[in-house]
């Protein structure tokens, strides 16, 4: 058996995470803004639609994962969802970014349609993510290979974010056309075209990974583990629980960048066009860490790497809160989040792979899907909570998507929720990381 990871295989994982990063970032960055500013749905209603769909997605994660773990797959069969789920993902992206009715926000039917399409979208997206993350554990049993794959995957995800952050907002504005004041003339057209391009990227990258990947760690499901027992086993693992808590806080950071940055640029510094550059700073922070994260891990271990990441996040949050209305403030925060979360992400991915091995070996059967998707369940809960909170805050701070200039109460609310959330999350991750013992567990084996 050829156990050596080929360059094309690593590239495949990078590309499929690029595609995943594109659709995830596209939705997280633009959907709430599209609902409130283009479809003119009230902020609290729009955030409720997104949060309920994300909660549904979080709930179905472990359910689908349990079914996958208890099914005997033939070699390569776990990768098939990458192909057949990419097509409905692409179609539903376009349907989600289409305005139904007159776009006044006064009709109930467009709200129901928006909820149904996003609800449906979360089914193929869950299966797509399950295949991507499960294969990283099955590609190699070697820890160094897994760090390498995680780095490639993280880098691909970063470039996916770069595409969404740097490319798609100018596409939306360019296709929509701008008036003399810099406002979009036909944002409906802009978002539909951008969503179609994002969907095409997902299909291409998924196909590339499917045809270049190979399984080297094979499932043994001679004993099926019921869903309830899976949950009991996982929640009885100390390191698994600490990883869950860190992932919940990590989910808050992804929402800060994707959900809040566009509102901040549009209404706090009054320059929607600069949003792409601000979000690109986050991506460049991630890319800057790609060559060094593996070296830091080998020299310092995962706890210290996570601690360095949280120190960067804390410093960036404090600078942002002090200088929130200065043009440089969002660049500092986004760069800090990019650097800090990249260090944390790779370590959490390594934790996930090692926890999967420990739990699977103790049970005599692979539990890749359950470990991955229960962790994503918690991360998505953090994302849903903060998205809902943003909608509530905007609603009750008198935000109005029809206005080009928002009241001071809405501006202050956007600043505080961005800065304080980042600060609280970084302190929480630092405290939790200090209690991780997984490095010791690995060394003792």
C-alpha positions in Angstrom: 0.0 0.0 0.0 1.3 3.5 -0.9 1.2 5.4 2.4 3.0 8.5 1.2 0.9 11.6 0.8 1.3 13.0 -2.7 1.5 16.7 -3.5 -1.7 16.5 -5.6 -3.5 15.0 -2.6 -2.4 17.8 -0.3 -3.5 20.3 -2.9 -6.8 18.5 -3.2 -7.5 19.0 0.5 -6.4 22.6 0.2 -8.7 23.2 -2.8 -11.8 21.5 -1.3 -11.3 23.6 1.9 -11.0 26.6 -0.4 -14.4 25.8 -1.9 -15.8 25.1 1.5 -14.4 28.4 2.7 -15.9 30.2 -0.2 -19.5 29.1 0.4 -19.2 29.4 4.2 -17.6 32.8 4.1 -20.0 34.0 1.4 -23.0 33.1 3.5 -21.6 34.3 6.8 -20.4 37.6 5.3 -23.3 38.6 3.1 -26.5 36.7 4.1 -27.5 38.9 7.0 -26.5 42.0 5.2 -28.5 40.8 2.1 -31.6 40.1 4.3 -31.5 43.5 6.0 -30.2 45.8 3.3 -31.5 44.2 0.0 -34.5 42.1 1.0 -35.3 44.6 3.8 -36.2 42.0 6.4 -36.1 43.4 9.9 -32.8 42.6 11.6 -34.3 40.5 14.5 -36.3 38.5 11.9 -33.3 38.1 9.6 -31.0 37.0 12.4 -33.6 34.6 13.7 -33.8 32.9 10.3 -30.1 32.4 10.2 -29.7 31.3 13.8 -32.5 28.7 13.6 -31.1 27.3 10.4 -27.6 27.1 11.9 -29.0 25.4 15.0 -30.8 22.9 12.8 -27.4 22.4 11.0 -25.7 22.0 14.4 -28.3 19.4 15.5 -28.1 17.3 12.3 -24.3 17.3 12.4 -24.0 14.5 15.0 -27.0 12.7 13.7 -25.6 12.3 10.2 -22.2 11.6 11.7 -23.5 8.8 13.8 -25.1 7.2 10.8 -21.9 7.5 8.8 -19.8 6.0 11.6 -22.1 3.0 11.8 -22.1 2.3 8.1 -19.5 0.0 6.5 -18.0 2.1 3.7 -16.1 0.7 0.7 -12.8 2.2 -0.1 -13.3 5.8 -1.3 -17.1 5.8 -0.6 -16.8 8.4 2.2 -15.7 10.9 -0.5 -18.8 10.6 -2.6 -20.8 13.2 -0.8 -18.1 15.8 -1.9 -19.4 15.3 -5.5 -23.2 14.9 -5.2 -23.6 17.5 -2.4 -21.7 20.2 -4.2 -24.4 20.6 -6.9 -27.4 21.3 -4.5 -25.0 23.6 -2.5 -24.4 25.6 -5.7 -28.1 25.8 -6.7 -29.3 26.7 -3.2 -26.7 29.5 -2.9 -28.3 31.2 -5.8 -31.9 30.7 -4.5 -30.9 32.0 -1.1 -29.5 35.2 -2.6 -32.6 35.9 -4.6 -35.2 38.5 -3.5 -38.8 37.2 -3.7 -41.6 39.7 -4.0 -41.1 43.5 -4.0 -38.3 43.5 -1.5 -40.1 45.8 0.9 -39.9 43.4 3.9 -43.6 43.9 4.6 -44.7 40.4 3.2 -44.5 37.2 5.2 -44.0 34.9 2.1 -40.5 36.1 1.2 -39.5 35.5 4.9 -40.8 31.9 4.8 -39.1 31.3 1.4 -35.8 32.6 2.8 -36.1 30.3 5.8 -36.9 27.2 3.8 -34.1 27.6 1.3 -31.5 28.2 4.1 -32.9 25.3 6.1 -32.6 23.0 3.0 -29.1 24.3 2.3 -27.8 23.1 5.6 -28.5 19.5 4.8 -26.1 19.0 1.8 -23.6 21.4 3.5 -23.5 19.2 6.6 -22.8 16.1 4.5 -20.2 18.0 2.4 -18.4 19.1 5.6 -18.6 15.6 7.1 -16.8 14.1 4.1 -14.1 16.8 4.1 -13.3 16.5 7.8 -13.6 12.8 8.1 -11.1 12.2 5.3 -8.4 14.2 7.0 -8.3 11.5 9.7 -8.6 8.7 7.2 -5.9 10.0 4.9 -3.0 9.0 7.2 -2.4 7.7 10.7 0.8 9.8 11.1 0.7 12.9 13.3 3.1 14.8 11.0 1.0 14.0 8.0 -2.1 15.2 9.8 -0.5 18.5 10.8 0.6 18.9 7.1 -2.9 18.2 5.9 -4.4 20.5 8.5 -2.1 23.2 7.4 -3.0 22.7 3.7 -6.7 22.6 4.6 -6.4 25.7 6.8 -4.5 27.5 4.0 -7.1 26.5 1.5 -9.8 27.7 3.8 -7.9 31.0 4.2 -7.7 31.4 0.4 -11.4 30.6 0.3 -12.0 33.4 2.8 -9.7 35.6 0.7 -11.8 35.0 -2.4 -15.0 35.8 -0.5 -13.5 38.8 1.2 -11.5 40.4 -1.5 -13.2 39.3 -4.7 -17.0 38.8 -4.1 -17.8 42.2 -2.6 -16.3 44.1 -5.6 -18.2 41.7 -7.9 -21.5 42.4 -6.1 -20.9 46.1 -6.3 -19.6 46.0 -9.9 -22.5 44.0 -11.3 -25.0 46.0 -9.3 -23.6 49.3 -10.5 -23.0 52.4 -8.3 -24.7 55.8 -8.3 -22.9 59.1 -7.8 -23.0 58.6 -4.0 -21.4 55.2 -4.2 -24.6 53.3 -3.4 -25.5 50.1 -5.3 -28.1 50.6 -8.1 -29.2 46.9 -8.6 -27.9 44.9 -5.6 -30.2 42.0 -6.4 -28.4 41.3 -9.6 -25.0 41.7 -8.0 -25.7 39.1 -5.3 -27.3 36.5 -7.6 -24.3 36.6 -10.0 -21.8 36.4 -7.1 -23.7 33.5 -5.6 -23.6 31.6 -8.9 -19.8 32.1 -9.1 -19.4 30.9 -5.5 -21.4 27.8 -6.3 -19.2 27.0 -9.4 -16.1 27.2 -7.3 -17.6 24.6 -4.8 -18.3 22.1 -7.6 -14.9 22.4 -9.2 -12.9 22.1 -5.9 -15.0 19.2 -4.7 -14.4 17.3 -7.9 -10.6 17.9 -7.7 -10.4 16.5 -4.2 -12.5 13.5 -5.0 -10.2 12.4 -7.8 -6.9 13.0 -5.9 -7.6 11.7 -2.4 -6.9 8.2 -0.9 -8.0 6.5 2.3 -5.3 4.9 4.4 -7.0 4.4 7.7 -10.0 2.1 7.3 -13.2 1.8 9.3 -14.1 -1.2 11.4 -17.8 -1.1 12.2 -18.3 -4.7 13.2 -19.8 -3.3 16.3 -22.3 -0.5 15.7 -22.4 2.2 18.4 -25.9 3.8 19.0 -26.1 7.5 18.9 -26.8 7.9 22.6 -23.9 5.7 23.5 -21.6 7.8 21.2 -22.6 11.0 22.9 -22.0 9.4 26.4 -18.5 8.1 25.3 -17.5 11.5 23.9 -18.8 13.6 26.7 -16.9 11.3 29.1 -13.6 12.3 27.5 -12.0 15.2 29.3 -10.0 16.5 26.3 -13.0 16.3 24.1 -15.0 18.5 26.4 -12.2 21.1 26.7 -11.9 21.2 22.9 -15.7 21.7 22.7 -15.5 24.7 25.0 -12.7 26.3 23.0 -14.5 25.7 19.7 -17.6 27.4 21.0 -15.6 30.5 21.7 -13.8 30.1 18.4 -17.2 30.2 16.7 -17.7 33.7 18.0 -14.6 34.9 16.1 -15.7 33.7 12.8 -19.0 35.6 13.3 -17.1 38.8 14.2 -15.2 38.8 10.9 -18.0 37.6 8.7 -21.1 39.0 10.3 -20.0 42.3 11.7 -17.1 43.7 9.5 -19.4 44.7 6.6 -21.8 46.6 9.0 -18.8 48.2 10.7 -17.2 49.5 7.5 -20.6 50.7 6.1 -21.9 52.5 9.1 -19.1 53.2 11.5 -16.3 54.4 9.2 -18.8 55.1 6.4 -16.9 53.3 3.7 -18.5 50.1 2.5 -16.0 49.8 -0.3 -13.1 49.3 2.1 -14.8 46.2 3.6 -12.9 43.9 1.2 -9.6 45.4 2.3 -10.4 45.1 6.0 -11.5 41.4 5.6 -8.4 40.8 3.4 -6.3 41.8 6.4 -7.8 38.9 8.3 -6.9 36.6 5.5 -3.3 37.9 5.2 -2.9 37.3 9.0 -3.9 33.6 8.4 -1.5 33.3 5.4 1.4 34.8 7.3 1.1 32.1 9.9 1.0 29.1 7.5 4.8 28.7 7.2 5.4 29.0 10.9 2.5 27.2 12.7 4.0 23.7 12.2 7.4 24.9 13.4 5.9 26.5 16.5 4.0 23.3 17.3 7.1 21.1 17.1 9.1 23.5 19.3 6.5 24.6 21.9 3.6 22.1 21.9 -0.1 22.8 21.2 -0.9 24.5 24.6 1.7 27.2 24.2 0.8 27.8 20.5 -2.8 28.3 21.5 -1.7 30.7 24.3 0.3 32.8 21.8 -2.7 32.9 19.6 -4.9 34.2 22.4 -2.3 36.8 23.4 -2.4 38.2 19.9 -6.3 38.2 19.9 -6.4 40.0 23.3 -4.0 42.7 22.1 -6.0 43.3 18.9 -9.3 43.5 20.8 -8.0 46.1 23.2 -6.5 48.3 20.5 -9.9 48.1 18.6 -11.9 49.1 21.7 -9.6 52.1 22.4 -9.4 53.4 18.9 -12.7 52.0 17.5 -13.6 55.0 15.3 -10.2 55.3 13.8 -9.7 53.9 10.3 -6.8 51.7 11.3 -8.8 50.0 14.2 -10.6 47.3 12.1 -7.4 46.5 10.3 -5.6 45.8 13.6 -8.5 43.7 14.9 -8.8 41.6 11.7 -5.1 41.0 11.5 -5.0 39.9 15.1 -8.0 37.6 14.5 -6.3 36.1 11.4 -3.0 35.4 13.2 -4.5 34.2 16.4 -7.2 32.0 15.0 -4.8 30.4 12.6 -2.6 29.3 15.4 -5.6 28.0 17.4 -7.3 26.4 14.4 -4.4 24.1 13.4 -3.9 23.0 17.0 -7.7 22.3 17.4 -7.6 20.3 14.2 -4.7 18.2 15.5 -6.6 17.8 18.8 -9.6 16.6 16.9 -7.6 14.0 15.0 -5.8 12.7 18.1 -9.0 12.6 20.2 -10.7 10.6 17.3 -7.9 8.0 17.5 -8.0 7.7 21.3 -11.8 7.3 21.4 -11.9 5.0 18.4 -9.1 2.7 19.8 -10.9 2.5 23.2 -14.1 1.4 21.5 -12.7 -0.8 18.7 -14.4 1.2 16.0 -13.9 4.5 14.1 -15.8 7.4 15.4 -14.5 10.1 13.1 -17.8 11.5 12.1 -19.2 11.9 15.6 -16.0 13.5 16.9 -15.8 16.0 14.0 -19.5 16.9 13.9 -20.2 17.2 17.6 -17.3 19.6 17.7 -18.8 21.5 14.7 -22.2 21.4 16.5 -20.8 23.4 19.4 -18.9 25.8 17.1 -22.0 26.5 15.1 -24.0 27.2 18.3 -21.5 29.9 19.1 -22.0 31.3 15.6 -25.8 31.1 15.9 -25.8 32.8 19.3 -23.7 35.7 18.1 -25.6 36.1 14.9 -28.9 36.3 16.7 -27.4 38.7 19.2 -26.3 41.0 16.4 -29.8 41.0 15.0 -31.3 41.8 18.3 -28.8 44.6 19.0 -29.4 46.1 15.6 -33.1 46.0 16.0 -33.2 47.6 19.4 -30.5 50.2 18.6 -32.9 51.5 15.9 -30.9 50.2 12.9 -32.7 50.7 9.5 -31.4 49.0 6.4 -33.1 51.7 4.2 -30.8 54.4 5.7 -27.3 55.2 4.5 -26.4 56.8 7.8 -27.4 54.9 11.0 -28.3 56.5 14.4 -25.5 56.9 16.9 -27.0 54.1 19.1 -26.6 51.6 16.3 -23.0 52.7 15.6 -22.1 52.3 19.3 -23.7 48.9 19.4 -21.8 47.6 16.4 -18.5 48.8 18.0 -19.1 47.3 21.4 -20.3 43.9 20.3 -17.3 43.5 18.0 -14.7 44.5 20.5 -16.1 43.0 23.7 -16.9 39.7 22.0 -13.4 39.4 20.7 -11.9 40.2 24.1 -14.1 37.9 26.1 -13.5 35.0 23.7 -9.7 35.4 23.7 -9.6 35.4 27.5 -11.8 32.3 27.7 -9.8 30.3 25.1 -6.6 31.2 27.0 -8.0 29.9 30.3 -9.3 26.7 28.7 -6.1 26.0 26.8 -4.1 26.1 30.0 -5.9 23.0 31.2 -5.5 20.9 28.1 -3.5 17.7 28.7 -3.7 16.1 25.3 0.1 16.5 24.7 0.8 14.4 27.8 -1.8 11.8 26.7 -0.1 11.4 23.3 3.4 11.1 24.8 2.3 8.4 27.2 1.0 6.1 24.5 
